[in-house]
């Protein structure tokens, strides 16, 4: 599988219920790490109202800074 680096502007971010995430605060913002195989799911709603579902591989980190999400994942 190929995972690309995504930079997403958003209004709301939802970590899909039933998936496992760890949360910590780092220098760059709030860090979320997916803990479940084969991937965890992330729903991002952008400012224009569209929602997208992303797959984030296990042990990849999602960084939330202001209204931008940086993560390694793929569009579902």
Protein Blocks (a to p, Z undefined) as FASTA:
>chain_A
ZZdddddddfbdcddehiacdddddfkbccdddfbdfbdcdddddfkopacdddddehia
cddehjaccdddddZZ
